[in-house]
Amino acid sequence: MPLPDHAFTLHGGCNCRAIRYKIEVPAFKDRFMHPTRDQAHLPEREKIRFPMSLVCHCNDCRRGTGALITYAFACLNSYVSFQIESRSKKDSDKNEWIPAAKIFPPAEFKEKDDTFLEFYASTDARRRSFCSRCGVSLTYNSVSMPEPWPAFLDVWTGTIDSEDLEKDWLIPVRHCWIDVEIPWIGKLACQGSGGIPRHEGGSDFQ
């Protein structure tokens, strides 16, 4: 199901709420068009626009999140902003929204050491962010995007607040990096688990 045409905002963050974010998605006509793929022959509704909800099959994301199947909400840096709790100021005002462009790449975020936002360089070109207090993995980004791409930020879809995540239009619309997917994991992502038993609780099956 495609994203709605109207502008909307998604909220999310880590488990301990030290880091909160919002993604302000513009109206359909203002969303960023894939800049390197020839889409002139396609109807407007079939052209690739961002943001989008997708499934990533790369080894780096699987290990970086600990999840067999990783779901990302891929969007421009300019759509995202953060509220970040201070380590030193217990009564700090967390109402200030910091544009993602001031945080990513992390070298530009001078206040980082006084927050719970931490970064990991999974490769020379890629950075992952997480909460150092509760351990939740939050984002993925490339240090620099090739021309003509703007700065991008992938937010892990599982960190979006439940009231937003319940909307059907966050169902992924594309798979990426299928050239390196683990076959049975790719099958699981596309076809589901095949009717295995389901339980209301945890691992106690009695």
Secondary structure in CASP SS format (residue, H / E / C, confidence):
PFRMAT SS
TARGET T0000
AUTHOR 0000-0000-0000
METHOD secondary structure of the structure
MODEL  1
M C 1.00
P C 1.00
L C 1.00
P C 1.00
D C 1.00
H C 1.00
A C 1.00
F E 1.00
T E 1.00
L E 1.00
H E 1.00
G E 1.00
G E 1.00
C C 1.00
N C 1.00
C C 1.00
R C 1.00
A C 1.00
I E 1.00
R E 1.00
Y E 1.00
K E 1.00
I E 1.00
E E 1.00
V E 1.00
P C 1.00
A C 1.00
F H 1.00
K H 1.00
D H 1.00
R C 1.00
F E 1.00
M E 1.00
H C 1.00
P C 1.00
T C 1.00
R C 1.00
D C 1.00
Q C 1.00
A C 1.00
H C 1.00
L C 1.00
P C 1.00
E H 1.00
R H 1.00
E H 1.00
K C 1.00
I C 1.00
R E 1.00
F E 1.00
P C 1.00
M E 1.00
S E 1.00
L E 1.00
V E 1.00
C E 1.00
H C 1.00
C C 1.00
N H 1.00
D H 1.00
C H 1.00
R H 1.00
R H 1.00
G H 1.00
T H 1.00
G C 1.00
A C 1.00
L C 1.00
I C 1.00
T E 1.00
Y E 1.00
A E 1.00
F E 1.00
A E 1.00
C E 1.00
L E 1.00
N H 1.00
S H 1.00
Y H 1.00
V E 1.00
S E 1.00
F E 1.00
Q E 1.00
I E 1.00
E C 1.00
S E 1.00
R C 1.00
S C 1.00
K C 1.00
K C 1.00
D C 1.00
S C 1.00
D C 1.00
K C 1.00
N C 1.00
E C 1.00
W C 1.00
I E 1.00
P E 1.00
A H 1.00
A H 1.00
K H 1.00
I C 1.00
F C 1.00
P C 1.00
P H 1.00
A H 1.00
E H 1.00
F C 1.00
K C 1.00
E C 1.00
K H 1.00
D H 1.00
D H 1.00
T E 1.00
F C 1.00
L E 1.00
E E 1.00
F E 1.00
Y E 1.00
A E 1.00
S E 1.00
T E 1.00
D C 1.00
A C 1.00
R E 1.00
R E 1.00
R E 1.00
S E 1.00
F E 1.00
C E 1.00
S C 1.00
R C 1.00
C C 1.00
G C 1.00
V C 1.00
S E 1.00
L E 1.00
T E 1.00
Y E 1.00
N E 1.00
S E 1.00
V C 1.00
S C 1.00
M C 1.00
P C 1.00
E C 1.00
P C 1.00
W C 1.00
P C 1.00
A C 1.00
F E 1.00
L E 1.00
D E 1.00
V E 1.00
W E 1.00
T H 1.00
G H 1.00
T H 1.00
I E 1.00
D C 1.00
S H 1.00
E H 1.00
D H 1.00
L H 1.00
E C 1.00
K C 1.00
D H 1.00
W H 1.00
L H 1.00
I C 1.00
P C 1.00
V C 1.00
R E 1.00
H E 1.00
C E 1.00
W C 1.00
I H 1.00
D H 1.00
V H 1.00
E C 1.00
I C 1.00
P H 1.00
W H 1.00
I H 1.00
G H 1.00
K H 1.00
L H 1.00
A H 1.00
C H 1.00
Q H 1.00
G C 1.00
S C 1.00
G C 1.00
G C 1.00
I C 1.00
P C 1.00
R C 1.00
H C 1.00
E C 1.00
G C 1.00
G C 1.00
S C 1.00
D C 1.00
F C 1.00
Q C 1.00
END
